[in-house]
Amino acid sequence: MSPATLQENPTVETFFNVVETETLALFEHLSFEFLEEFDVFAPA
């Protein structure tokens, strides 16, 4: 499946529209504590 095929898929387009508009709500429900293990995200 090529990227062009995905771009023309209405389900993929709908998904990205939701992600674009609901990003803050999405981050409120996800846990990113595992990122603290990486110095890039939580320098010592």
N, C-alpha and C positions, 0 to 999 in steps of 0.2 A: 504494500500500500504506500503510495507516494504522499508527500505533504500536500500536494494539490488536491488529492482525493479527500484528505481530512478537512481541508479548508472548505470544500463544497458540501460537507456533511452537515445537515441542519442540527443534529444532536451535538456535534463538536462545537459548532458556532454558539448554540444555546449555553453549553457548559462554560465557554470562555466569557460570554456575556454575564453570566451569574457570578463567576469568579471576579470579574472586573468590578462589578457593582457591590458585591457582598464580601469583599476582602476583610474588612474590619470584623464583621460578625464571624467569619471563618477563623480568624486568628484568636478571637476570644474563646473559642471552643477547642482549640488545639493546644497541646502541651509541647513546648519547645525547650523544656528543661534539659533534655539530652544534649542540647547545643553547648551547655556550660562545660562539657567535657573537652571542647575544642578551644584552644587558646585564641583562635581568631575571633571567636564570638564573646569570650569572657577572659580577657587577658589577666594574668596573675598579678 
